[in-house]
Amino acid sequence: MTTLPPIADVAQLKRLRANEAHWLPAAQQIVRAEGYDGAQLVPFGAGTNLVAALNDQLVLKIFPSFHRAKFLSERATLRVLGGRVGDVATPELLHHGECEGWSYLIMSRLEGVAASEVWPLLAEADKPRLLRQLGRLIADVQQVSPGELLTLGPRWSDFLQMQLAGCRARHQRLGLPQALLAVLDDLLNEAVDELPRDPQSVILTGEYIPENFMLSPVGDGWRVSGLFDFGDVMTGFGEYDLLGPSAFLAAGHAARMRALFEGYGLAPGQVTWQLKRRLLLLMLLHQASDPLRHIAIPDWPLRAGTFDALQALIWPE
């Protein structure tokens, strides 16, 4: 029997993923055991785990032991969201299992085109319409009962405390401009009062970014048609999931931001300075926070020497 090699960290996983001959035979055995004799596996070039298309219509995803939490999160989310997010598809979970300390999922493959391929080509007039749809999708997902996701953790209060504790060291390491780093502790002190510790828990993907949703052509434009990749899902404060679209897609454009908020269900009077302050705090506390590389506003460090200025730049009036 062909086996998957033991690996201990992300660097080893990356090397293994790049060497298909070292993991595809074991992947073939997994899919054969699930009844897909003679199946064709075509590895995806990107991804956190080992991922391959299975006969074009399905996807196999294999997780190492140190990503077991991601496996549990994705499996639970596929179960919870299946068929419950309006007209936006999520993958259907077909099989799951364990293999020599690794975990795997086999799921349906979504139709459409990754938003990351389409977004750079869109006319500006088309972008607010898609952001309105994305805001509505976030709201629809947050209307679904979290179910078993509530048992996986982390609890929002624990997550917030952990992120606060490591925030300064993280941003110092990632090169936050010195003028902002010098007053970061003062800003974080606001988080104690501004951010709720025990909000109504909703499903948070943390990653409404172009790489994680699909678009399909409709008329002379596009619509959001699919959502996938749930390894980092948790539950907590709903506003947290407005961060990805704010940084990567709205990118300081007022019309785009208004559309995102409208789609999410916020009336203009609800988009207050306090809301934007909470979003700024959450952006710095996000588990993938990296302002220099993730805020898609050209030369923003030269334009925002204070956190107030940065807040106004990302979420303009």
C-alpha positions in Angstrom: 0.0 0.0 0.0 1.3 3.4 -0.9 1.5 5.7 2.1 1.5 9.5 2.6 4.8 10.5 4.2 4.8 11.9 7.7 5.4 15.7 7.8 5.7 18.0 10.7 5.1 21.6 9.5 3.9 23.9 6.7 7.3 24.0 5.0 7.4 20.2 4.6 3.8 20.3 3.4 4.7 22.9 0.7 7.5 20.7 -0.5 5.3 17.6 -0.6 2.6 19.5 -2.5 5.1 20.5 -5.2 6.3 16.9 -5.6 3.1 15.1 -7.0 4.8 11.8 -7.3 5.2 11.6 -3.5 1.5 12.0 -2.8 -0.7 11.3 -5.8 -0.4 7.5 -5.6 -1.7 7.6 -2.0 -4.4 9.9 -3.1 -5.4 7.5 -5.9 -5.8 4.8 -3.2 -8.0 7.0 -1.1 -10.4 7.7 -4.0 -10.4 4.0 -5.1 -11.4 3.0 -1.5 -14.3 5.5 -1.8 -15.5 3.8 -5.0 -13.8 5.9 -7.7 -11.9 3.2 -9.6 -10.0 4.5 -12.5 -10.6 8.1 -11.4 -8.4 10.8 -12.9 -6.7 13.1 -10.3 -5.4 16.5 -11.4 -3.6 18.5 -8.6 -4.4 22.1 -8.1 -1.3 24.3 -8.1 -2.4 26.4 -5.1 -3.9 25.6 -1.8 -3.0 25.1 1.9 -3.4 21.3 1.8 -3.1 18.6 -0.9 -5.9 19.3 -3.3 -6.8 17.7 -6.6 -9.7 17.7 -9.1 -11.4 14.3 -9.2 -12.9 13.4 -12.6 -13.5 17.2 -13.2 -16.8 17.2 -11.2 -15.3 16.5 -7.7 -12.5 17.7 -5.4 -10.3 15.7 -3.1 -8.7 17.6 -0.2 -6.2 15.9 2.1 -5.1 17.5 5.4 -2.0 16.6 7.4 -2.3 15.9 11.2 -1.3 19.4 12.2 -4.2 20.8 10.1 -6.7 18.6 11.7 -8.6 21.6 13.1 -8.9 22.9 9.5 -10.3 19.5 8.5 -12.9 19.6 11.3 -13.8 23.1 10.5 -14.3 22.5 6.8 -16.2 19.3 7.3 -18.6 20.9 9.8 -19.1 24.0 7.6 -19.9 21.9 4.5 -22.5 20.1 6.6 -24.0 23.2 8.1 -24.1 25.4 5.0 -25.2 22.7 2.4 -28.2 24.1 0.4 -28.9 26.9 2.9 -27.3 30.0 1.4 -29.9 31.2 -1.1 -28.8 30.9 -4.7 -25.1 30.7 -3.9 -23.7 27.2 -4.0 -21.4 25.6 -1.5 -19.6 22.3 -2.1 -21.6 19.1 -1.3 -19.7 16.9 1.1 -19.7 13.4 -0.3 -17.1 11.4 1.7 -14.7 12.0 4.5 -12.2 9.8 6.4 -8.8 9.2 7.9 -5.7 7.7 6.4 -2.4 7.1 8.3 -2.9 10.3 10.4 -4.1 12.4 7.5 -7.7 13.4 7.0 -9.6 13.8 3.7 -12.7 15.2 2.2 -14.3 14.5 -1.2 -16.8 17.2 -2.3 -18.5 18.4 -5.4 -16.7 21.0 -7.5 -18.4 24.3 -8.0 -19.2 25.8 -11.4 -18.0 29.2 -12.4 -14.8 31.2 -12.5 -12.7 32.2 -9.4 -13.4 35.8 -8.6 -9.6 36.4 -8.5 -9.6 35.9 -12.3 -12.5 38.1 -13.1 -12.2 41.0 -10.7 -9.1 42.8 -12.2 -10.8 42.8 -15.6 -14.1 44.4 -14.5 -15.2 47.9 -15.4 -15.4 50.1 -12.3 -19.2 50.4 -12.7 -19.6 46.6 -12.3 -17.6 46.3 -9.0 -20.2 47.9 -6.7 -22.9 45.5 -8.0 -20.7 42.5 -7.1 -19.8 43.9 -3.7 -23.5 44.4 -3.0 -24.0 40.7 -3.8 -21.1 39.7 -1.6 -22.4 41.7 1.3 -25.7 39.9 0.9 -23.9 36.6 0.8 -22.1 37.4 4.1 -25.4 38.3 5.7 -27.1 35.1 4.3 -24.3 32.9 5.7 -24.6 34.6 9.0 -28.4 33.8 9.1 -27.6 30.0 9.0 -27.5 28.4 12.5 -23.8 27.6 13.3 -24.8 24.1 14.6 -21.8 21.9 15.3 -19.4 24.7 14.5 -20.2 26.1 18.0 -18.5 23.0 19.5 -15.2 23.4 17.6 -14.0 26.7 19.0 -12.3 29.0 19.5 -14.9 30.9 21.5 -15.0 34.5 20.3 -13.9 35.9 23.7 -10.9 33.5 23.7 -10.0 34.4 20.1 -10.2 38.1 20.8 -8.0 37.8 23.9 -5.4 35.7 22.0 -5.3 38.2 19.1 -5.0 41.2 21.5 -2.1 39.5 23.3 -0.1 38.9 20.1 -1.1 42.0 18.1 1.8 44.3 18.7 4.5 41.6 18.1 2.7 40.5 14.9 2.6 44.0 13.4 6.1 44.8 14.5 7.3 41.7 12.7 5.2 42.5 9.6 6.5 46.0 9.3 3.6 48.2 10.2 4.7 51.8 9.7 6.5 53.1 12.8 4.2 56.1 13.2 1.2 53.6 13.6 3.2 51.1 15.6 4.1 53.8 18.1 0.4 54.4 19.0 -0.9 50.8 18.4 -1.2 50.1 22.1 -3.4 53.1 22.6 -5.7 51.9 19.8 -5.8 48.4 21.2 -6.9 49.7 24.5 -10.0 50.9 22.8 -10.8 47.3 21.8 -11.7 46.5 25.4 -14.7 48.8 25.2 -15.5 48.9 21.5 -15.5 45.2 20.7 -18.1 42.9 22.2 -16.8 39.9 24.2 -20.0 37.8 24.0 -21.8 38.7 20.8 -24.5 36.6 19.1 -22.3 33.9 17.4 -22.6 33.7 13.7 -20.6 31.7 11.1 -17.4 33.5 10.2 -15.2 32.4 7.2 -12.7 35.2 7.8 -12.0 35.0 4.1 -14.5 36.6 1.7 -11.6 37.3 -0.7 -11.5 36.8 -4.4 -9.7 33.4 -4.2 -12.6 31.9 -2.2 -15.8 32.7 -4.2 -16.9 31.9 -7.7 -18.6 34.1 -10.3 -20.8 33.0 -13.2 -21.8 35.0 -16.2 -25.3 36.5 -16.3 -26.6 38.7 -19.0 -23.7 41.1 -19.8 -22.2 40.8 -16.3 -21.4 38.5 -13.5 -23.0 37.2 -10.3 -21.6 35.6 -7.2 -22.5 31.9 -7.6 -20.3 29.9 -5.3 -18.4 30.0 -2.0 -15.7 27.5 -0.9 -12.7 26.9 1.3 -13.8 26.7 4.9 -10.7 25.5 6.8 -10.5 28.7 8.9 -14.2 29.0 9.8 -15.1 29.9 13.3 -18.1 31.6 15.1 -18.3 35.1 16.6 -19.0 38.7 15.9 -20.5 39.2 12.4 -18.7 42.5 11.5 -15.4 40.5 11.4 -16.3 39.1 7.9 -16.6 42.6 6.4 -12.8 42.9 6.5 -11.7 40.8 3.5 -14.0 42.7 1.1 -13.0 46.0 2.7 -9.3 45.5 2.2 -9.0 43.5 -1.0 -12.0 44.6 -3.0 -13.5 47.9 -1.9 -10.0 49.3 -1.6 -10.9 52.8 -0.5 -13.6 53.4 -3.1 -16.7 55.0 -1.5 -19.2 53.6 -4.0 -17.9 50.1 -3.5 -17.9 50.3 0.2 -21.5 51.7 0.3 -22.6 48.8 -1.9 -20.9 46.2 0.4 -22.6 47.7 3.5 -26.0 47.9 1.7 -25.8 44.3 0.7 -24.9 43.3 4.2 -28.1 45.1 5.4 -26.7 48.3 6.9 -28.7 51.5 6.3 -26.6 54.7 5.7 -27.3 55.9 9.2 -25.8 52.7 10.6 -22.5 53.2 8.9 -21.1 55.4 11.7 -17.6 56.4 12.8 -18.0 53.8 15.7 -18.7 51.0 13.2 -15.7 52.0 11.2 -13.6 52.1 14.3 -14.7 48.6 15.2 -13.7 47.4 11.7 -10.3 49.0 12.0 -9.7 47.3 15.3 -10.9 44.0 13.9 -8.7 44.4 10.8 -5.6 44.7 13.1 -6.7 41.7 15.1 -7.7 39.5 12.2 -5.9 36.1 12.3 -4.4 36.9 8.8 -3.9 40.6 9.5 -1.1 42.1 7.3 -2.0 45.7 6.4 1.1 46.4 4.3 0.3 43.5 1.9 -3.5 43.2 2.3 -4.9 46.8 2.0 -5.3 47.2 -1.7 -4.9 51.0 -1.7 -1.8 52.2 -3.5 0.8 53.9 -1.3 -1.5 53.9 1.7 1.3 54.3 4.2 2.3 57.6 2.6 -1.3 58.8 2.8 -2.3 57.6 6.3 0.1 58.7 9.0 -2.4 58.1 11.8 -5.0 55.4 12.5 -7.8 58.0 12.1 -6.5 58.8 8.6 -6.2 55.1 7.8 -9.8 54.5 8.9 -11.0 57.3 6.7 -9.0 56.0 3.8 -10.3 52.5 4.0 -13.9 53.4 4.8 -14.5 56.8 3.2 -17.7 58.8 3.5 
